[in-house]
Amino acid sequence: MKLVIQRVSRASVTVDGTITGRIGTGYLVFLGVGSGDTREMADRYVEKLSKLRIFADEDGKTNLSIADVKGQILVVSQFTLYADCRKGNRPSFTNAGSPQLAEELYDYFLQRCREIIGSAESGIFGAEMKVSLENDGPFTIVWDSKEW
């Protein structure tokens, strides 16, 4: 699993001209599912995400979690996080999970976010999406399950 987490002031995702998810302060999470990924990985990521302290406290230190700031989360599926550009100029996506596995784990990740963090907005799996965001900081973190 790969995640790109952006601390945002606001973010939204639109499909066919209709907003499917919109948040204020919180995290925009791009989620990529790899071929060997599991629900246990998703559980670990959601748990870590719920405790991640990257919001500023009253002293300006990144010391507050998403719960501390009553933040929101927007999750967008993104198989292109598995792009392999080592050979040639056209990316290969052979390490990305199958569409069935990716959709199952994407839905599971959203469910777990709703249970642990309290809510989660989303795009539509497999759809052509337009994502709009205002990155706060900017503050962007990349997580790759191979490094865990």
C-alpha positions, 0 to 999 in steps of 0.5 A: 500500500502507498499513501500520499497524505497532504495536510489541507485547508480544504479539498474536494473531488469531482466526478462528471461535474458532481462533487463526491467528497469535500472537506475543510481542514484535514487530510487529503489521502491518495491511496494506492493498493499493491498486489500483495496488500492486505486488510491488516496493512489498511488497519495499520495505516488507518490507526497510524493516520488517526494518531499522526501529529502534523497539525500545529499547536498553540506554540506552532509545533506540529503536535496535534492529531486530526482528532485534536483539530476536529479535522476531516479526511478525504480519500482518493484511490490512485493506482498511479502511485505504483507507476514504475518508470525505470524502463522507457518513458511509459510507466508500467503499473504491474505492481498495482493490485488488481482492480478487484483487490484495490476496490475491496481494500479502498472500501475497507480503508474508508470503512476503517477511517469512518470507524476510527477517525469518525468520518471519511469523504471519498472519490469514486473508485475507478472514475475519472476524478478532478481533485482540488486542494489547498495544501496547508504548509505545504505538508505532504507525507509519503508512506510505502508499506515496503518501508514498514 
